[in-house]
């Protein structure tokens, strides 16, 4: 996940129809810059998760997009993903680090500076803060403010991801505060004009926010 200012980090919807979604993913990734795809399908059993990885990983890798598996570092390693993302109630970060070896590990830190510092000590490659805005995807256990992104980016070299209800209309404060990546779900997959329009709108908003920050 190379850094070039601030980039998109796509997360799958909570449930997908796999044959259709692989095509939707290709359309989204072809529409503009995307750094990573997180496969987050909590409702699937292991066989379903394996099928999802094997269907989506080639689509992303063909376009230079990293693939991260939510919660399951074991499946990430076994099925050719680039890493895994773990939450505070998932596989402990220290254990995930051992499983992943040199692969990428991200850790959810909610709105906690202490959790972020601990994640860094546990070997995280990035930390994720949020939710910044209301979201229908999952019940947010914490509300974060843009100041935590500024604090982290000024203090640490480890990249930070902002997540939670982020759209093209509200992302500017997060970009300008120092988010390295914006994790988005509904703003792309539920965009009224389709997923390609969602990616284009977010990339345009990121560019505008970065330009404004540099003035």
C-alpha positions, 0 to 999 in steps of 0.5 A: 500500500504505497503512500502518495498523499491520501488514497482510497481503501475499498471495503466490500459490502457486508454481503455480496453476490459473488458472480456479480460483485467480481464484475462490479469490483473490476468496474470500480477499480478501473475508474480511478486510483485505489490502494487496497481492497479489504474483503470483509464478509462476516456472514460467510463460512470458511468455504465461502470466504475462500471462494470470495478471496479466490474470485476477488484477489485476481481482479484486484491484483491485476490492477495493482491493488493490495488485498487484505482479509478482515479478521482472518490472517490464516486465510490471508496467508493461505490464499495469497492475500497481501495481508489482513486487518484485525479489530479489537475483538478479532485475532489479537494483533500480536498473534496476527503478526506471527501468522502474517509474517512479513505481510501487511497488518492493519489494526482497528483503533477506534478513537483511542491513542493508546490502542494506536500506540499499542498497535504500533508496538504489536507490529501494525503496518497501519492503524485505523481510526473511526467512525468519523461519521454515522454509518449504516454498515456496522454499529460504531463503538466509538466516534473519532474526530479529525484531530486524532489523525493530525496528532498521529500523522505529526507524531508517527510515520506509520500510516493511518486509515480513516473509516466510518461514513466517509463520502466525497462530500465530507472527506475533506477534513479527514484528508486535510488532517492527515489521513493516508487512506480513506476506507469507504463502503457505501460511498462507492457501492451504493453510489446512485450513479454506480461504483465507478462514479463513486470512485471518481467522486472520491478521488476528485474530492481527495485531490481537491482537499489536498490542493486546498491543504497545500495552499 
